[in-house]
Amino acid sequence: MSNVVFILGAGASHQCGAPLMANFLDVASNLLQSNAVKEKRAEFDRVFSAIGLLQAVHSKAQLDLNNIESIFTVFELGRVIQRIPGLKPEEIPQTISALKELIVKTLEVTMRFPTRGSSIEAPKPYDAFAGLLSHLCFEAFPLQTASVITFNYDIAADVAIYKAGLGPDYTFEHPPNSQKVVPLLKLHGSLNWATEKEGKRIRPLHLVNYFQHYSYTGHETRGTTSVPIGTQLVEYFSKYEKIEVDAEPVIVPPSWNKADYHKALSDVWAAAATHLSEAEHIFVIGYSMPETDSFFRHLYALGSVGKSPLRTFYVYNPDTSGLTTGRFQALLGPAAKSRYMYRPLTFEQAIPEIMGFFPKRK
């Protein structure tokens, strides 16, 4: 069997309500001002107050205070060097925790999941994406193995894969009672991953367990709902598994040095490298590979070395400026460049095109 690897970025989840990294803080600010996150007001206020203090940096240096990737990076570096303008050293970890709470709450409020009766369904176009995965695993000729690498914290892909009966498999803890599973490798952590207070082991809240205890309780037969799984981690693990976990989910900075997190996530990163090395077809969807993300460049460089010949490297992104395709062309070596194609399409538009590359068994 050949191997198909999908790499999903924020542009994929943006189609179902999640903000992009570039406007994430604007969305969070709007939620705060509209009183949509009143239970987390203190955390939101702490983050925006810290960002305001960073204005002092502009007298001597340039810093992007509008991009959450940049802010997360600055806070983490400030924790290491024990210095952020206007904050005491002991306040820096509290500010990082507040930023993670802001990320979790913003995603939970903005992402809407369709409902059918008491069932929560996968949002569009992730439902179609799960159909593509199922097609590759069960209907394509020849059959393919598939894996998904994502930079997203949200659970849109997770729900879609779960609803299709394909797991997901996070690699460091396999889902219960699943036969055919699709690896879902979340390089930056996930809303449904908790950290045990003792031992600091990562514990995913598998969706098969989550939906046994939480369901849609609205009155509409068909509507939409939020899924506050990140804020329910402490309650779930304490009540149903008798485990104490940290308040915030496993959320890793999308840029800079991830060394502080390597013990927890090294298995995920290693699995991603292995799947890249075995890939015959790579499809990148909604990921623009920003200049700050040296982590993926290095992961791809090391992970793409393998025995399997690369037959396809397609990038799907609606950006028509030439910046995104230029970054990928600079990443790829001669053999990969000969298999490279850039398509300025959305996630939803990309799915049927990819499906067409793998005909159904007659």
C-alpha positions in Angstrom: 0.0 0.0 0.0 1.2 3.5 -0.7 0.8 6.2 1.9 -1.1 9.5 1.6 -0.2 12.2 4.1 -2.4 15.3 4.6 -1.0 18.4 6.2 -3.7 20.7 7.5 -3.2 24.3 8.6 -5.3 27.1 10.1 -6.8 27.8 6.7 -8.7 24.5 6.8 -10.4 25.2 10.1 -11.1 28.8 9.1 -13.8 27.6 6.8 -15.8 26.3 9.7 -15.4 29.3 11.9 -12.0 29.2 13.5 -10.1 32.5 13.3 -6.8 32.6 11.5 -3.6 33.2 13.5 -3.3 36.7 11.9 -6.7 37.9 13.2 -7.0 35.6 16.2 -6.4 38.4 18.7 -9.0 40.7 17.0 -11.6 37.9 17.3 -10.7 37.4 20.9 -11.0 41.1 21.6 -14.4 41.3 20.0 -15.6 38.4 22.1 -14.4 40.1 25.2 -16.1 43.4 24.3 -19.3 41.6 23.5 -19.3 39.8 26.8 -19.3 36.4 25.1 -16.5 35.1 27.3 -17.5 36.6 30.6 -16.4 33.5 32.6 -12.8 34.0 31.2 -12.8 37.8 31.4 -9.9 37.9 33.9 -7.7 35.8 31.6 -8.5 37.8 28.5 -7.9 41.1 30.4 -4.5 39.7 31.7 -3.4 38.9 28.1 -4.4 42.2 26.6 -2.9 44.1 29.4 0.4 42.3 28.9 0.2 43.0 25.1 -0.3 46.7 26.0 2.8 46.7 28.1 4.8 45.3 25.1 4.1 48.7 23.4 7.2 49.9 25.2 9.3 47.6 23.0 8.6 49.7 19.9 10.9 52.4 20.9 13.9 50.2 20.2 12.6 47.2 18.2 9.9 46.0 15.9 7.4 43.4 17.2 4.2 42.2 15.7 1.7 42.7 18.5 -1.3 41.8 16.4 -0.3 38.2 15.6 -0.9 35.6 18.3 2.0 33.5 17.1 4.3 36.4 17.8 2.8 37.1 21.2 2.9 33.4 22.2 6.6 33.3 21.2 7.4 36.5 23.1 5.7 35.2 26.3 7.5 31.9 26.1 10.9 33.5 25.5 10.1 36.0 28.3 9.5 33.0 30.7 13.0 31.6 29.8 14.8 34.9 30.2 12.6 36.0 33.1 11.8 39.3 31.5 8.7 40.9 29.9 8.4 44.7 30.2 6.0 45.7 32.9 5.6 42.1 34.4 7.2 40.6 37.4 9.0 37.3 36.7 6.3 35.4 38.7 3.6 36.9 36.6 4.9 35.6 33.3 3.8 31.9 33.8 0.4 33.2 34.8 0.2 35.3 31.7 1.1 32.3 29.5 -1.6 30.2 31.2 -4.1 33.1 30.6 -3.1 33.1 26.9 -3.7 29.4 26.6 -7.2 29.9 28.2 -7.8 32.7 25.7 -6.9 30.4 22.8 -9.1 27.6 24.1 -12.1 29.8 24.8 -11.9 31.7 21.5 -11.8 28.4 19.5 -14.7 26.9 21.5 -16.9 29.9 21.0 -16.2 30.6 17.4 -16.3 27.0 16.0 -19.8 25.7 15.5 -20.6 22.0 15.1 -23.8 20.9 13.3 -26.3 18.9 15.4 -28.8 16.2 14.5 -31.1 15.3 17.3 -28.8 14.9 20.3 -25.9 14.0 18.1 -23.0 16.4 17.4 -21.7 16.1 13.8 -18.5 17.1 12.0 -18.5 20.7 10.6 -18.3 21.3 6.9 -16.0 20.7 5.0 -14.4 18.3 7.5 -17.3 15.9 7.0 -16.3 15.6 3.3 -12.7 15.3 4.3 -13.5 12.3 6.5 -15.4 10.9 3.5 -12.1 11.3 1.5 -10.2 9.4 4.2 -12.7 6.6 4.2 -12.6 6.4 0.4 -8.8 6.0 0.5 -8.9 3.3 3.1 -11.8 1.2 1.8 -12.8 2.1 -1.7 -9.8 3.4 -3.7 -8.0 1.2 -6.2 -5.4 0.5 -5.1 -6.2 1.0 -1.4 -4.2 3.6 0.4 -3.1 4.2 3.9 -3.7 7.7 5.1 -2.5 9.9 8.0 -3.2 13.5 8.9 -0.6 16.0 10.3 -2.1 19.2 11.6 -1.0 22.4 13.3 -4.5 23.2 14.6 -5.5 23.0 18.2 -9.3 22.6 17.4 -11.1 19.3 17.2 -12.8 19.7 13.9 -10.7 17.0 12.2 -10.9 14.8 15.3 -14.7 14.8 15.3 -14.9 14.2 11.5 -12.5 11.2 11.8 -14.4 9.9 14.8 -17.7 10.1 13.1 -16.3 8.2 10.1 -15.3 5.4 12.5 -11.6 5.9 11.9 -10.4 6.8 15.4 -8.6 9.1 15.5 -5.3 7.6 16.6 -3.1 10.2 18.4 -0.2 7.6 18.4 0.8 8.1 22.1 -2.5 6.6 23.3 -4.7 4.6 20.9 -8.5 5.1 20.9 -10.5 2.3 22.6 -12.5 -0.2 20.5 -11.2 1.0 17.1 -10.2 -1.4 14.4 -9.3 0.7 11.3 -7.8 4.0 12.5 -6.3 7.1 10.9 -3.3 8.6 12.7 -4.0 12.3 13.6 -0.7 13.9 14.5 -1.4 17.3 16.2 2.1 18.9 16.3 1.0 21.8 18.5 -1.2 20.0 20.9 -5.0 19.9 21.1 -8.0 21.2 23.0 -8.8 17.6 24.2 -5.4 16.8 25.5 -4.8 17.1 29.2 -1.7 16.9 31.3 -1.7 14.8 34.5 -0.7 16.9 37.5 1.5 14.0 38.7 3.9 12.7 36.2 3.0 15.2 33.5 1.8 12.5 31.2 -0.4 13.7 28.3 -3.9 12.1 28.4 -6.2 12.6 25.4 -9.9 12.8 26.1 -10.9 10.4 23.3 -14.1 11.4 21.6 -15.7 8.0 22.0 -15.4 8.6 25.8 -16.4 12.2 25.6 -19.6 11.7 23.7 -20.7 8.9 26.1 -21.0 11.6 28.8 -21.6 14.9 26.9 -24.2 15.5 24.2 -26.2 18.2 22.6 -29.1 19.2 24.8 -30.8 22.0 22.7 -34.3 21.9 21.4 -33.6 22.3 17.7 -33.6 19.1 15.6 -31.0 20.6 13.3 -28.9 23.4 14.5 -25.3 24.2 15.6 -23.6 24.1 19.0 -20.2 24.7 20.5 -18.1 21.9 22.0 -16.4 23.1 25.1 -14.2 20.1 25.5 -11.1 22.1 26.5 -12.8 23.6 29.5 -14.4 20.3 30.5 -11.1 18.4 30.8 -10.7 18.8 34.5 -14.3 17.8 35.2 -14.2 14.8 32.9 -10.9 13.3 34.2 -11.8 14.0 37.8 -15.3 12.6 37.6 -14.9 9.7 35.2 -11.3 8.6 35.4 -10.4 9.8 39.0 -7.3 11.7 37.6 -6.2 15.3 38.5 -5.1 17.2 35.4 -3.9 20.8 34.7 -6.6 23.4 34.0 -5.5 24.3 30.5 -5.1 21.8 27.7 -1.8 20.9 26.0 -1.2 24.0 23.8 2.2 24.4 22.3 3.6 27.6 20.8 3.2 27.5 17.0 6.7 28.9 16.6 10.1 29.3 18.2 11.9 26.6 20.1 9.7 23.8 21.3 12.4 22.2 23.5 10.4 22.7 26.7 7.7 20.5 25.2 9.8 17.8 23.6 9.3 15.2 26.4 5.5 15.4 26.1 5.2 15.6 22.3 8.3 13.8 21.0 6.3 10.7 20.1 3.9 12.8 18.0 6.7 14.6 16.2 8.6 11.3 15.6 5.4 9.7 14.2 4.9 12.7 11.9 8.5 12.3 10.6 7.9 8.6 10.0 4.8 9.2 8.0 6.5 11.9 5.9 9.3 9.4 5.1 6.8 6.8 3.9 4.6 9.2 1.9 4.1 8.7 -1.8 1.5 11.5 -1.9 1.5 14.7 0.2 -1.3 17.1 0.2 -0.9 20.4 2.1 -4.2 22.2 2.7 -4.7 25.6 4.3 -1.1 25.9 5.6 1.0 28.9 4.3 4.2 27.9 6.1 4.9 31.3 7.7 8.5 32.5 7.8 8.5 32.0 11.6 7.8 28.3 11.5 11.3 26.9 11.2 10.1 23.8 13.1 8.1 22.4 10.2 10.9 23.2 7.7 13.3 21.1 9.8 10.8 18.4 10.5 10.1 18.0 6.8 13.8 18.0 5.9 14.6 15.2 8.3 11.3 13.3 8.0 11.1 13.3 4.2 14.2 11.1 3.8 12.9 7.6 3.1 12.8 4.8 0.6 9.3 5.6 -0.8 9.5 7.6 -4.0 7.4 10.8 -3.8 4.8 10.9 -6.5 2.7 13.9 -5.6 3.3 17.1 -3.5 0.3 19.4 -3.9 -0.3 22.6 -1.9 -3.9 23.9 -1.7 -4.2 27.5 -0.5 -6.4 30.3 -1.7 -3.5 32.7 -1.6 -2.8 34.1 -5.0 0.0 36.5 -4.1 2.8 34.0 -4.8 4.1 34.2 -1.3 2.9 30.8 -0.2 4.0 28.9 -3.2 7.3 30.7 -3.1 7.9 29.4 0.4 7.2 25.8 -0.5 9.3 25.9 -3.7 12.2 27.2 -1.5 11.6 24.2 0.9 11.6 21.4 -1.7 14.6 19.6 -3.2 14.9 18.8 -6.9 13.1 15.5 -6.8 10.1 16.9 -4.9 9.9 20.0 -7.1 9.3 17.8 -10.1 6.2 16.5 -8.3 5.1 19.9 -6.9 1.9 21.7 -7.8 0.3 24.7 -6.3 -3.5 25.1 -6.5 -5.2 28.3 -5.2 -8.2 26.5 -3.8 -10.0 26.3 -0.5 -10.2 23.2 1.7 -13.7 22.5 0.4 -12.6 22.9 -3.2 -9.6 20.7 -2.8 -11.4 17.6 -1.5 -13.2 16.5 -4.7 -10.0 17.2 -6.7 -7.9 15.0 -4.5 -10.7 12.3 -4.5 -10.3 12.3 -8.3 -6.6 11.2 -8.1 -7.7 7.9 -6.5 -10.4 6.2 -8.5 -13.0 3.9 -6.9 -12.5 0.2 -7.2 -14.7 -1.1 -10.0 
